Amino acid sequence: MPTVANGTFSSDASNWTGTNATLASIAGGQSGNCLQITRTGADLQVAASDAITVVSGSLYTLTIWVKSGTSGAESFRATIEEAGVEKAVTGGTSSASWVAYRLSYLASAASCVIKLVKNTATAGTMLFDTVTLEEIPVRVYASTIFTDAGKILLDETPTRWLDAEKLVYLNAGQRDIVILKPDAYAINDVYLLTAGTKQSLPDGTASFLNASGSTMKECIQFFKLVRNMGTDGLTSGAAIPPIGMDFMDSINPDWHSVAGAAAVQNFMFDERDTKHFYVYPANLGTGYVETSYSAVPDDVVAAAGPSYDVSITLSNIYRQALTDYILFRCYAKDAALSPYNAQRAVEFWNLFVAGLGRMDLIKNEVSPNVARPNPSTEG
């Protein structure tokens, strides 16, 4: 587990640097002492950790505990930065009780810095405690999948099918998995709506930035709007249920021209238009929402060397599906040379598709949203 130096603030605030604030270790923490941030000026008061060693390509969970200080319930943020660039963020409003907050962080460098932020211009203090950064269990490496495939190809010391070629196939396989099974790479993100009822889904360009200012991943399949997130992207608001556009058109044909608001009451989505959705009432262009969608997975990139000991983007459970996909592509490459290769390519494509189909079948069987008879109430 990465070491967050003095993440418990047991006796002092060493290993943390204050900006626009003084830092102190005081009694009354979530466990033992805690960090007190006292404003000395400006709108943001920051406590920044010393650099923390991480492994590029590994996934981590940051946990912090937050409580109001003398300035009462206030906005706060916790961020993880690499070389001054914000990579992950969480936030909310402090309260009179200790509350834990967590966020996921995918490392893309060898070190990072955690910043705890009292996010207001109000004089007074805010409290933080028990800051931990835990690595999520090791992801499957691309090299592991290449080894699995090489054993079946009888090409364990890559000669005919080089690892660089397999990497191209692996990245194509990740994209095909998400196309066939959109929830394989489902993400939640918060972004600002545009003015009006018609809204566009993220396209992977800088035209779509999330609440922390990072470019959002390109949408493959829209799932839903989850909730309103205020005009700052941090303030949780009302849930946003879907409604049928035909129903909306019937009860209020002029709903597109109704006075706008920052908060959304309902959203509408037509599966035939995969790039847009609609909101009611029309947004003023000031409201943030949390959205859920499947995204184009990031390509796996070889490390220096090249080394293929780098994590795949999708979950470990897709190890076998990606192996089958690579085998399909490798045999398809030589299909014209031998009927055997053509047959093997078809076999591994069928295994790839069938494996994804079985996942969906089992998911539907165990989903908590599927109603089932209760054996204890059956006669």
N, C-alpha and C positions, 0 to 999 in steps of 0.2 A: 504494500500500500504506500502511495506517495506520502512523504512526511510534510505536513503543514506545521512549520516551526511555531511553537507556542500557540497552537489553535485553541487551547483551553484557558489561556490568560490567567494561569493559576497564581502568579505572584506579581507580574508586571506586564507591560505591553511591548516588550522587546520583540524583535523580528517583524514588527509592523510599523509602517510609516504613515503619519497623518498629514493630510492636506486640508487647509482651512479648518483645522480641528486640532485639539489636544487629545491624546489617548491615555487611558489609565485603566488599571486593573482594580476592580472594586468588588466588594462582597455582594451576595444576592444573585449569583449567576444561576443558570440552568443546572449547572453542576459546579459547586465551589465558586470561585470568582468568575467575573465576566469582563468583557471589554466595554468601556464607556467612551463613546465619541462625544466630545463637547464642541459645539460650533464656536469658531473664532471669526468667521466671516464667509462671504459668498453664498451661493445658492446650494452648493454641494459640498458635503464634508466627507472625506474619504479616509479609510484605513486600508492601506495596501500591504499585502504580505511580502515577505522576501520571496525570491524566485523558488519555485517548486519544480523538482525534476519529474518529468513524465515521459511516456513512450509514445512517439508519434504513431498514429493509427489505432491506439488503444482508447477505449471508452471508459469514462469516469463518472461518478456521481458526487456532486458537491452537496454537503449538508451543512446548514447554518441554523442557529437558533436566534430569534429576534424578540425584543421586548421594548415597549415604550420607556423612555426616560422622563426627564423633567419637562420636556416640551410636549408631552402627550402623544396621542395617536398621530403618526406622520408617515409619509411615503418613504420607502427605502428601496434600495437595489443591492443586489449582489452579482458581481460579474467575474468572468474569467477572461483574462487577456493574454495574448501571445505577442510579444514585441510591440505592445501598445495597441494592438488590434483586438477589439472585443469579439470573443468567440462564443460566449454563452451568457445568458442573463436570466435572472428571476427577480421578483420584487413583489411589493404589496404595501399594506399599511400595518404598522406596528400596533400592538395592543397591550393591555395591562398584564397579560399573561405571556409566558414563554411559548412561542410557536416555532415549530421546525419547518424549514423550507428546503426544497431539494431541486437540483437541476442536473441534466445530463450534459456531458462535455466530451466531444471527440477531439483528442489531441492531434495537432498537425505540426507540432514542433517539439523540441526537447525540454522545454520548460514553460511555465506559465506563472501568472500572478493573480491572486484573488483580491478583489476590491470589495469592501463593505462600505455602503454609501448611505448616509443620512441625507435624504433627497429633498431637503427644504431649506428655506432661508430663515426659519424660525430659530431663535436663540434657545439654548438648552441642550439636552443630551438624548442619546439613543443607545441601547444596549445590544451587544452581540455576544454569542458564546458558542462553544463546542463546534468549531469549524473543522470539518473533515473532508478529505478528498479520497474516495475509494475507487479502485479499479474494478470494473465489471469483469467477470471471468473472461479469460483469454478467448479472443475470437479465432475462428479458423483462418489460417494463412492460405494465401493463393498457392504457395509452394506445396502445402499439404494436399490440395486438390490436384495439383499437377502430378504429384507422386502417385496418387490414387489412379489417375488416368493412365500414367505411364506404365503401370504394372499390367493393365489390361491391353494396352497397345504393344506390349513387349518392347518398350522403348524407354526403359527406366533411366538410361543415360541419354538424354534427348539428342536424337540424331535426325530423324525424319520430321518429327514435330517438336520444334524448339519451344522453350518456355515463353519466349517473347510472343510467339504465335498463339500459344495457349492463353496468354493474358488477354489478347484481343478477343478470343472466343469467350473467356470468362466474363468480360465486361458486356459482351453481347448477350450472354446468358442471363446476367443479372437484369438487363433491360427486358428481355423476353419474359422472365419470371414475373416481373411487375406488370407487364401488359396482360399476361394470362391470369395473374392472381394479384390484383391491385393492392390488397392489404399486406403484401410481402414487404412493402416499404411505405407504410403509412406514417405521416407526420402531422403534427399540430403546430401551427404558427399563428402569429398575431400580425395583422397588417391593416393599413389605413384604406378605407373605402374611398372611392371617387364620388363626386357630386352626381346625384341622379339615382334612378332605379336600376339601371343596367350596370353590372360589375363584371370585370374581367378576372380570370384566374391567372395565377403566376405563370410566367413563361420563361423563367430562368434568367431574365435580364435585369439590369439595374432599375428598370421601370417599376419593379415590385420589391420594396424593401420592407423588412419586418420592423417591429417596434424598436429593436436595438440597432437598426440601420444596416443590417446585413441583407444581401440579395437572397430572395427566397428561391427555393428549388422549383424547377418546372413541374407543373401539375400534369399528371396522366389521367387521373380519375378523381373527380370531386366527390366527397362524401357528404359533408354537411357544414353549416355554420354552427358553432357550439354555443357561443355567448358573446355578448357585448363586452368590450374592454375599455370603455370610457374614451376620453379624448387624449389620453396620454399613453394608451397601450398597456397600462399596468393595472387599471382599476377594474376588477371583475364586476360585471353587470348582469342583466337579465339573460336567461337562456333564449335562444332563437329557434323556435320550432318551424318546420317546413309547412308549406301550404300549397295546394294545387293552383297553378296559374289560371286554369279554366274556371275554377271556383272564384278566384279573385276577379277575373274579368267579368264574371256574371253578376257578382254582388256590387261591384264598383268599377264600371268601365273606365272611369277617369282616374283610377288609382295612380297612374304614372305621373299625374300632375298635382297630386295632393301635396300640401306644404311639407317641406323636408324637415328632417330631425337628425340629431347625431346618433341616436340609438335606433337599432333595428328591431322590429317586432316579428317579422316573418321573412323567410327566404323562399325562392322558387327556383327550380332547376329543371330544364328540359334536356333529357339524355341525348337528343339529336343535336344539341348545341353544346359541345363539350368544353368550350372555351369561356363560357359566360354563365352567370346566374343573375337573379334579380332580387332586390330587397324592397320591403315595405316598412315604413314609408321611405320615400326617396331620401337618400343620405345627403347631408350638407357637405360631405367631403371632409368632415372632421372626426368621424367616428371610427374607432378601431374595433375589429372583430377577431375572435379566435376561429380559425377554420381548420378542418380536418380533410386531408386529401392524400392520395398516393402520388409519389414524386419520382422523377427520373433519378435512379441511384447514381451516386458519384462513381466515376471510374476508379478502379484499383490501379495505382501507379507504382511501378517498381521502385524500390529504394536504390541508392547508389550501389554500383557494382557491375551489373545490376543484381539486386537481391529480391527474391519474390517472397521473403518472409514478411509479408505485409497482410493486414487483415482484409478480408472481403467486406463489402459494404453491407450486404444483407445478413440476416441472422444465421447462426451456425446451422440451423435446421435445414438450410438449403444446400448443405455440402454435397449430398448425394445428387440432388437435382443438377447442380452445376457440373459435377463430374460427368453425369450422363450427357449434358449438353456439349461439353468439350469433346467427349467421345463421338457424339453425333457429327460435330463439325470436322473432327480429324478424319474420320472414315469417309465423310462426304467429300473431303478434299481429294481422296484417291478413288472415288466411286467409278470414275471413267476407266481406271486401270484394271478393275476386277469386280465381277458381280458380287463376290463375297463382301467387299468393302461397301458396296451400295446397300446390300442387305443389312449389314451391321449398322450402317448409318440410320436406316429406317428403324431398326430395333431400338437403338439408343434414343432416337427422337420420341418413339412411343413410350419408352420408360420415363423420359423427362416429362412428357405431358401427363401420363398416367399418375406419376408421383404427385404432381401438383393437384390433380383432380381428387386424389385420395385425401390430401390435406383439407381441401374444401369440404369434402363429405364428412370427415371427422369433426371439423370445426362446426358444421351445422348440427351435428348430432349432440355436441356438448354445449352449444351456445346457451347462455342464461336467458336469451331473448326468445327462445323457442318454448312454447307451452307444451307440457307433457302431463299425462295422467299421474296422479299421486297414488302410488300403490297402497298407502295407508288409508286412503279414503275409498278405494275400490271395493265393491261388494263381492 
